[in-house]
Amino acid sequence: MATNGKLGDSRRHGAVKDRSETFNREKEQWVKGAAQTGKFMDVKQDGLSFKRTIEEKG
């Protein structure tokens, strides 16, 4: 799990380990999923990847 920085820093340090992302080539969007449940959580509409998530290869 990613950790929070110093108090008042307002950012995370490291990757969120229980989430991953994959690229949907058909719609050209990034999709974020939960590792424990295997369900998709969110889709990015702007074409950029999610911050600090583990990228799946394939």
Secondary structure, 3 states (H helix, E strand, C coil): CCEECCCCCCCEECCEEEEEEEEECCCCEEEEEECCCCCEEEECCCCCCCCCEEECCC
